[in-house]
């Protein structure tokens, strides 16, 4: 399909990667730009913003903030039954004395400290609260500051569980079979609480996946998912050229509704002025040249385009970082990738988005808010960059995924080798052909246009060809029949991360809710 045949939703867009029209203002000095006034972001002028952006573009390179920790409150519920002659006087369970409750509190504290110490995501664990009834819930002083409650359901009754659920916190139930004294709710969590004496799930916002038996590993991946969800919700993202959506005009509004995204627009006339002013700033230009030199001398990097394109990418990188700093954003996207930005930046944005992703920002081409929420969620679950890419038609249990903006640090730590070549469609600028790792397991998230039902597909990279398509390419294998995959592909762009994170993604989506289907 040619560029002009591809659907678009933004009024200036044309083609898969964006616009072919836009402002091409030139010759603006830093002084002239500052005289022109403040930069408008999201329809609101921010006094002094332009000056600060230009100052930061030539100063120390900005880095993104760390993910916020998930704050967890563990609550032990137990009974203190009293013997009654010739009567049943206690339920199942091994925590039925004050001494046993104290021992269990110590056990829980130690287990959660191990989870926190080993976690690859930020986690704060509050002290264990041991309670016996619903009236005790209101007395837990630090409960309001928690994101998630882990109910250690050793005893107690349904009204106590309900009192905790009514706080609106995410809830995970932990019950014991063999990891310590057996719990009452190991027996009855399904029929009495989740199904409420019926044959179907009857508690809103909870399901059977919210129950963990014995395993702290099972607990940890759920917490990882909830940490990712916490950090994804309300993400502030800068949209260069405005928000859009591949074949969906509703995508930005759906992203705001479901993920509470705070989308801030920087227009192309504004960006043009910033770039021209930065080019007249010796400090900004020198920083960009120094960074480009260091990058090209790095291990595994080969240059197969003009060096000036790389230098211009780093200048654009510095401007993008400075813009994000000014509005306290950790994410950015570019509308008009294949047309509008090229004559303005005198390069393509491809390498710029790669360098931002590799430093921990969330940076996406195309301003496609159909799939950008999936990238934001995956990045926050995994602590790794997400790769927005184009899938192809499945055949022989093989398909190709490609785009010109792959991160190099897909595992969050190690830079994969890269060839810096031109952007495919324009044969201009600097785009990374990242040598993605053969044999690597990857998670693909497939977002639908209506943001109602997403799918996940686990694949393995089997080849990294260099076809005349978007530069970072991978042939991937999968296990489901081709016809099934073809039938269930929704939307267009996919989001990809290294590793297997299907469980976490599906668990997080249920809390929104967005339906989830694991393919295969």
N, C-alpha and C positions, 0 to 999 in steps of 0.2 A: 504494500500500500504506500502510495506517495504521500508527501507531507500534506498537500492540500486536500487529500481524501480522508484524512483522519478527523474524527469528531473533536469538538472543543466546546468549552462553556464560557471562557473568558472573552470579553468583546474584542480584545486585541490578539487573541491566540490564533495560531495557524499551525497545525501539525502536532505530532506526538509530543514534542518538547517545547512548544510555545509559540511565541509571536514572531511576526515578520515586520511589524511596525512599531514605532515608538519614537520618543524624543531623542534627537542626536545633537543636543546642544554642546558646543565646544568653547574652549578658550576662556573658561571661568577661573579666575584666580581665587586663592583662599580668601584674600581680603574682600574681593567683590562678593563672594558667596556669603561671607559673614555679614556684610552690609545688607544682604537681601533678607535677612531675618532667620527665624528659627525653622528647624526641620519639623514637618508635620508627620506624626505617626498615629495611624488609626484615627485620623480625623482630628487629632488634638495637637496643637503646636506646643512644643516643649522648649521653653526659654533656655537659650544657651546650648541646646543640643548639638547644633552643627559645629560649634567651636570645640566642644568636648570630643565629638567624634573625630574631627581632624587631628586634635591633639593626641588622642589615644592611638590613632592610626600610625603615628610616627614614634610612639613610645613603646614601652615593654609590651610584648605580645599578650593579649588577653586570653585567659583560660576560663572554661565554664565552671559554674559552681558544682559541687558534689551533690549526688542524690541525697534527698532527705531520708533519715532513718525511719523505718516502720517502728512505731511505738506499740509494744505488746504488753497487755496486762494479764497475767495468769491468775485464775481464780479456782481454788479448790473448794468443791462442795462436798460435805460429808455429813453423816448422822452420828448421834450419840444415843443409840437405843438402850432401853432399860429392860431387863428380864421381867417376864410376866409368867407366873406359874401356869403350866399346862396350856400355853397359848403360843402361837407364832409371834415373836416379838422383834425380829430383825429381818432385814432384806439381805440379799446377796451383798458381798463385798468385804474387803479386808481392812477398811479404814473406818473404824467404829468406836475408837477411843481417843481421848485427847493426845495420848502418847503416839498413837499411830498417825494422827493428823500432823503432829509436829515432824515425825519422821518423813512423812510424805511431802511436806513443805520443803524440807531439806533436799529430798530426792528431786523434786521438780526444779528447784533453784539450780542444782548442779547440772541437770540435763539441759536446761535452757541456756546456761552459761556456755556449755559446750556447743550448742547450736549457734549462739552469737559469735563465739570465737572462730568457728569454722565457716561462717556464712560469707558468701561472695557478694553480699548486698548489705547495706547499712541497717542495723537492727539495734533497738534499745529495748531492754527487758526490764519492766518495773517489778518491784517486790511482789511475791506471791501473797494474795489475800485468801484467807481460809474462812469460809462462811458456812452457815447451816440452813439459812432460810431466806425468803425473798426480802424480808425487812432489812437484812444485812447489806443488800446491794447498795442502797443509798448512802451507807456509811463508808463506802470505799472512797477515800478522799482523792486519790489520783486517777480514778477511772475515767473522768472527763477528758484527760489528756491523752488517752490511749486511742490508737487507730483500730486495734484488733484485740479481742478478748479470746484467750484460750481457756475454755472451761474444762477443768480436770474433774470429770463427773464421777466421783467416787460414791456419792450418795445423794440425798436430797430428793426433791420432787419436782414435777413439771412447773409449778408456779415459780420456783427459783430460777429455772432456766429461762422462763418467759420474762422475768424481771430483768435479767441481763440482756436478753434480746431486745427489749424495749428501749435500751439506751441508744440503739441505732448503730452500734459498732459491728464490724464484721466479726463473726463468731466461728471458731474452730473448736470442735469437741475432741478431747483426748481421753481415751478410755484404755484401761489396762487389762491385758489377759495374762501375759507372762513377764512383763517388764518390771513388775512390782506387785504389790497387793492387788488382787483382782477388784475391779470396780463394778458397782451395781449397774451402771448404764451400759456396760459392755453387753449386758443381757437385753436391755429394754429401750435403747436409744432409738431404734427404728420403729417398733410397734407403738410405743407409748408417746414418744415425742414427735418424731418426724412424720409419722403416719397418723397420729392421733386416733388410734384404735380403728383405723380404716385400712384399706388395701392400697391406698395411693398417697403420695407425698402431700402433706397438708399444711406445711409451715412456709409462709411466704419468705422468699429470700434465702432459704437454706435448702440443702439437699444432701444426699447420701455422701457426696464427696467432701462434705464439711466434717466428716468423722474420721479420726485417725486412731488406729489401734496399735499401741506399743511403740511404733517406729518414729524416732526423731528425724530420720531422713524424710519420711513422708510428711512430717510436720514442716520441715525446712523448705521444701519446694512450694508448699502452699503459702508460707510466709514470703518467699521470694516473689511469688505472683502478686500478693497484696502490696508488697513494697513497690513493685513496678506500677501497679494501678494507682497507688497514692501519688507517685511522682508524675505519672502521665496526666492525671486529671488536673485541669486548670493550667496546663503548660502554656506559657507565653511564647508565641512564635512570630517572627518577622516574615512578612510576605513581600518580597521585592516584586513590584509590579502588581500586587494585589493577590488575593486568594482565588483559586479556581478549582476545577475538578474535571478530570478526563470524562467527557460525555455526561457530566452531571452538574447542572447549575445549582443544585441543592446541597452539594457536598460540603461547602464551608459552613452552612447553617447546621447541617447534621453533625459536623465535627464540634461545633460550639455546643450543640444540645447534648450529645452523648458524652463527649470528653471534656466539656467545659473549656475548650481551647480559647485562649485570648489572642486573637489574630491582629497584629499590628502591621499596617501597610506602609511601605516606603514606595513612593511613585518613581517611575523612571526619570522624570525631570529632576526630582530631588537627588536621585542616585547619580545622575549625570553631573550635577553641580559638585557633589562630594568627590567624585572621581577626578574631575578636572582640577579641583582645588588641591586634592592630595598630590596630584602630579606636580604641582608647583610648590610642594612642601618638601624640602630637601631631606628632612629627617624621615618622612614616610617613604620616600623613594629609596633612600639608602637602606632602610630597614628591609624593604621588599627585596632589593638586590642581594643583600647579605643572606637573607633567609633562602632565596632561590639558589644561591651558590651552595649553601650548606645542604640543601635538599638534594641537589643534583650530584653532590659528592658522596651522598649516603650509600650504604651497601644495598645492592640489588636494584639500583636505579639506572636506567639508560635513557638518554635524550634522543628523540627521533623527530623533533620539530624545532622551531626557532626558540632560542633561549629567551628572547624578549617576551614571548607569550607566557613563559613560566614566571618571569618577573612581574608581568601584569597580573597574573593570577594571585601572586602573593600580595600585591598591593590591594587587590579586591578582597582577599582574605582578611587583611588588616582592617579595611573599612567595614566589612561584615561583622567582625568581632567587636569593633567599637560601637557599631549600631546596637548590637545585642547588649552590650554593657550598659548603654544609656537607658534602655528600656527594661533592663533586668530580665532578659530573655536567654534561653539556652538552646533555642532552635531557630532555624531559618530555612526559607524555601525561595526559589527563583521562578517567577512566571516569565515566559518569553525566552527560554533557554536557547532556542535555535535561531532566534532572530534579533530580538530587541536588545539584549545585553551585549551582543558581539561588537557592534560598532561603538558602543559606549565605553566598554572596558578594553577594547582592542585585544580581546582574547575571548575564550569561552569560559563559562563558570565551572566547568567539569573538575579540573584539578583543585580549584578553590573549595568546592564542596567536599572533595576527598580529604584535603588537609584539615578542614574543620571537623569532619567526622573522626579522623584519626586522633584528634586532640580532645575528644569527648563531647563536642557539640552534636546536635542532631541537625543534619543539613541534607536537604532534599531538593532535587530538581523538579521542574514542571509545576510546582504549586498545586499538586494533585491531592486535594483534601478528601478524595475517596479513600486513598491508601495511606496518607501521611499519619493519621491516628494510629494505624497499625505499626508504623515505624517508630513512633514515639513510645508506644506501649512496649514493643520488643526491646528497644534500647534501654528502657528503664527496668525491665525485668532482668535483662541479661548483663547490663553494664558493658555491652558491646555495641558497635555501630550496626545499624540496619542498612541494607543495600536495596534501594528501590530499583526495580528492573522490569524489563519486558519479557513475559513468558512467550513461548511459541506453541505450535500445535503438537500434542503428544503423539508419539509413534514408537513402536518397538520398545516401549517402556523407557524411552529416552526423549528428552526435550532440551532445548537451548534456552538459557536465560541470559540477558545481556543488557547493559547500559553503559554510558560513558562516565559514570560517577561512582564507581565502586570504592569503598574504603579499602585501605591497605591493611589496617589493623583490625581485621575482622574477628580475631579472637580477643580483642581488647588489650593485647599486650605486644604482639610481635608484628612487625611490618612485613607483609608479603612483598616479593619482588614486583617491580613495575617498569613498564616501558612508557615513557611520556611521548605520546603521538598526537596527531591532530584529532579533533572532533570529527566523527565519521560523516555526518550529513553535510557539514560545511567544509570539511577538509581544511580547517583553520583552527588556530588556538592550541591549547594544551589539554589533552585528555589522558587519563591513566588507563593503560591496559594492564590491570592488576592480574598477576598470575595466581589466581585463586587455587587453593590447595586440592590437588587430586586426592581422592579417597576421603575427603572431609564430609562428615554428616552435616546437613544444613536443615534448618526449619524454614519453610515457606508459609507465609500467611496470605490468604487470598481474601480480600475485602470485597463485599458486594456494593453495588451502587446505592442501595437503600439503607445501608448500615444496619441491617437486620440479622444477617446470617453470614458469618465468616467461616472459612475452612482452613485447615492446616494440613500440610503435606510434608512428610519427611523424605528427603532425597539424599543422594550421595553424588559428589562431583566426580565425574569419570574422565573429563577432558576439558582443556582450556584452549580452544581453537582461536584462529584469527581470521574469521570470515569477514566479508564486507558488510558488517552490521555494527551496532554499538560496540565500543572497543573492549570493555571488560566482559568477557564471555565465559560461559561454562555450560558444558553438556552435563546434564544430571540424569541419574537413573532413579526409578521409583518402583514400588512393588505392586501397585494396583493396575487393573486392566486399563489400556489406553482409552477405551470407550467410556469407562466410568469417569476417568479424569476429565476427558473432553466435555462430558455432559455436565459435570459439576463445577467447571471453571466459571467464576463470576467476575464482574468488574473487568479491569484490565491489568494494571500494574500489580506486581507482587512485592512483598517485603520479605527479605531474607536475612537470617543471621546464622553464624556458625554455631553448631551444637543442636541438641534436641531440647526444645522448650515448648513442645506442644501441650504438655500438661499444664504448665504455668499459664500459657496464653488462654487456653480454654477456661481455666478456673477464674482468671481475672475477668474475662468477658461476661461470665454469668452474673457478675455483680452489677453490671451496667443497666439492664441486661442486653447482651447481643448473643444470639444463638451461635453455637459452635459445633462444627462437624469435623471430626478427624478422619481424613481420607486414608484408608488403608489400615 
